[in-house]
Amino acid sequence: MGILDFFKKSPLQERHEEAVRQQIEKQRAERRKRFRVLVSLKDEETLYVVRLAARLANCETCDIILLYVRPIDRSGSIQINIARRNMLEAGVELPGLRLLKKGLEVLKEELGLPLDRCETKTSHTDAWGDPAGDNKVSFRCPQGREIVLKLKVAPDITTGILDQYELGPYNLIIMGEPTRWKRSGLWVLFHHVVAERVMALAPCSVLIARDSLDRKGFFICTDGSARSMNAVRRSAVLAYEAGQDITLFSVAPTQAEHEKARKAVDDAAALLDKLDIPVKETIVAIGDPVEKIVEYGEKYMVTVVSDEGRSRLNRILFGSTATEVARKARTSVLDVR
């Protein structure tokens, strides 16, 4: 037997791998038919991100995944037998488990989840050589909604969030505002401001949440471009399903561009009219786009800005309007991709 024969897979191995691949593809196809929200939890002070997620994804076709990323345990302090048990019933709680439980209670309160009638499944996956690895509990509600608690291990939080996206797919990532913001540049890849790194690297839309639940409405910004109009449509559908009023906004950098900005909001309003989505108000301002978006948007629950179509490297090196708005805003900011 030659060395190539030694590494060649047997027919049984090939059939098994093909079956696993087909199962994964089937699961992904089913998930693409639903609106899936990944909520990254940091601490108890930011549980408002869970309430915001519940209010934005309050329909039976929406799934909510609560994620807590913990560092790799190198000390051996975590007992491996914990990982083999139902993590909600573990006598010794893994780091982050208490927070996930509280997040589940918030969802139960906001959505009226009938957890006693949900189908419950638990799973464990070895990861990064950590004794406990990744642990998951999923609740499949009678109407089809899925709520998942995911306790994930990773070298850092950003890696954990982006790794979890790859297991998705997800339509939206929601995370709390960081305690500090930095600036753009290659070092974004290496520093620990998670929100900036996720905004720069995530393939899907990202919402930087602030405690803006006392405010109402979506403040949707547009510049009239095709990408911006697509963001208007998608965010307006989300606002409509969440029962939120819609305000359309455009900024003209100079007086000479005022008519162009007016046309942008009028075209956006016409688009939503065709979708039977009402628009409460349209506003046009003149000045610096970031400053005006922040100024006018602070009284709304969510400010919506569209991705500018830049590559990940471009966003890392030079930042973006969306990142600047998220950094300076006093309300939640949704960057639509």
ChimeraX attribute file (.defattr): number of C-alpha atoms within 10 A of each C-alpha:
attribute: neighborCount
match mode: 1-to-1
recipient: residues
	/A:1	5
	/A:2	6
	/A:3	7
	/A:4	8
	/A:5	9
	/A:6	9
	/A:7	8
	/A:8	10
	/A:9	11
	/A:10	11
	/A:11	9
	/A:12	9
	/A:13	11
	/A:14	12
	/A:15	12
	/A:16	12
	/A:17	12
	/A:18	12
	/A:19	12
	/A:20	12
	/A:21	12
	/A:22	12
	/A:23	12
	/A:24	13
	/A:25	12
	/A:26	11
	/A:27	13
	/A:28	14
	/A:29	12
	/A:30	10
	/A:31	18
	/A:32	13
	/A:33	10
	/A:34	16
	/A:35	18
	/A:36	23
	/A:37	25
	/A:38	25
	/A:39	25
	/A:40	24
	/A:41	23
	/A:42	21
	/A:43	13
	/A:44	12
	/A:45	10
	/A:46	18
	/A:47	20
	/A:48	20
	/A:49	27
	/A:50	27
	/A:51	19
	/A:52	23
	/A:53	24
	/A:54	22
	/A:55	19
	/A:56	18
	/A:57	21
	/A:58	18
	/A:59	15
	/A:60	14
	/A:61	15
	/A:62	19
	/A:63	22
	/A:64	23
	/A:65	24
	/A:66	24
	/A:67	26
	/A:68	23
	/A:69	24
	/A:70	21
	/A:71	15
	/A:72	18
	/A:73	17
	/A:74	10
	/A:75	8
	/A:76	10
	/A:77	8
	/A:78	17
	/A:79	12
	/A:80	13
	/A:81	10
	/A:82	18
	/A:83	21
	/A:84	16
	/A:85	15
	/A:86	16
	/A:87	21
	/A:88	16
	/A:89	9
	/A:90	14
	/A:91	10
	/A:92	11
	/A:93	13
	/A:94	18
	/A:95	14
	/A:96	18
	/A:97	21
	/A:98	14
	/A:99	18
	/A:100	24
	/A:101	14
	/A:102	14
	/A:103	24
	/A:104	20
	/A:105	15
	/A:106	18
	/A:107	21
	/A:108	15
	/A:109	12
	/A:110	16
	/A:111	15
	/A:112	10
	/A:113	19
	/A:114	12
	/A:115	15
	/A:116	9
	/A:117	11
	/A:118	18
	/A:119	12
	/A:120	15
	/A:121	12
	/A:122	17
	/A:123	15
	/A:124	19
	/A:125	12
	/A:126	13
	/A:127	15
	/A:128	14
	/A:129	11
	/A:130	18
	/A:131	20
	/A:132	25
	/A:133	21
	/A:134	20
	/A:135	24
	/A:136	21
	/A:137	18
	/A:138	17
	/A:139	21
	/A:140	18
	/A:141	18
	/A:142	14
	/A:143	10
	/A:144	13
	/A:145	19
	/A:146	20
	/A:147	25
	/A:148	21
	/A:149	24
	/A:150	26
	/A:151	24
	/A:152	25
	/A:153	24
	/A:154	20
	/A:155	13
	/A:156	14
	/A:157	23
	/A:158	22
	/A:159	16
	/A:160	20
	/A:161	23
	/A:162	17
	/A:163	13
	/A:164	17
	/A:165	18
	/A:166	10
	/A:167	10
	/A:168	17
	/A:169	20
	/A:170	22
	/A:171	19
	/A:172	24
	/A:173	26
	/A:174	24
	/A:175	28
	/A:176	24
	/A:177	24
	/A:178	17
	/A:179	7
	/A:180	8
	/A:181	16
	/A:182	13
	/A:183	16
	/A:184	20
	/A:185	14
	/A:186	14
	/A:187	13
	/A:188	20
	/A:189	18
	/A:190	8
	/A:191	11
	/A:192	16
	/A:193	19
	/A:194	21
	/A:195	25
	/A:196	25
	/A:197	22
	/A:198	22
	/A:199	24
	/A:200	24
	/A:201	17
	/A:202	17
	/A:203	18
	/A:204	18
	/A:205	19
	/A:206	24
	/A:207	26
	/A:208	26
	/A:209	26
	/A:210	22
	/A:211	19
	/A:212	18
	/A:213	17
	/A:214	8
	/A:215	13
	/A:216	15
	/A:217	20
	/A:218	29
	/A:219	30
	/A:220	29
	/A:221	28
	/A:222	25
	/A:223	22
	/A:224	20
	/A:225	12
	/A:226	10
	/A:227	16
	/A:228	23
	/A:229	21
	/A:230	18
	/A:231	23
	/A:232	26
	/A:233	18
	/A:234	13
	/A:235	22
	/A:236	26
	/A:237	16
	/A:238	16
	/A:239	22
	/A:240	18
	/A:241	15
	/A:242	17
	/A:243	15
	/A:244	20
	/A:245	18
	/A:246	24
	/A:247	22
	/A:248	23
	/A:249	27
	/A:250	26
	/A:251	26
	/A:252	20
	/A:253	15
	/A:254	11
	/A:255	12
	/A:256	10
	/A:257	12
	/A:258	17
	/A:259	11
	/A:260	17
	/A:261	24
	/A:262	20
	/A:263	15
	/A:264	24
	/A:265	27
	/A:266	18
	/A:267	15
	/A:268	24
	/A:269	23
	/A:270	15
	/A:271	16
	/A:272	18
	/A:273	12
	/A:274	9
	/A:275	12
	/A:276	10
	/A:277	19
	/A:278	16
	/A:279	17
	/A:280	13
	/A:281	13
	/A:282	18
	/A:283	16
	/A:284	19
	/A:285	19
	/A:286	16
	/A:287	13
	/A:288	12
	/A:289	18
	/A:290	17
	/A:291	15
	/A:292	19
	/A:293	25
	/A:294	20
	/A:295	13
	/A:296	15
	/A:297	26
	/A:298	18
	/A:299	18
	/A:300	23
	/A:301	24
	/A:302	29
	/A:303	29
	/A:304	28
	/A:305	26
	/A:306	24
	/A:307	21
	/A:308	16
	/A:309	12
	/A:310	13
	/A:311	11
	/A:312	14
	/A:313	13
	/A:314	15
	/A:315	24
	/A:316	22
	/A:317	17
	/A:318	13
	/A:319	20
	/A:320	19
	/A:321	18
	/A:322	20
	/A:323	24
	/A:324	16
	/A:325	25
	/A:326	29
	/A:327	20
	/A:328	15
	/A:329	21
	/A:330	21
	/A:331	24
	/A:332	28
	/A:333	30
	/A:334	28
	/A:335	25
	/A:336	23
	/A:337	20
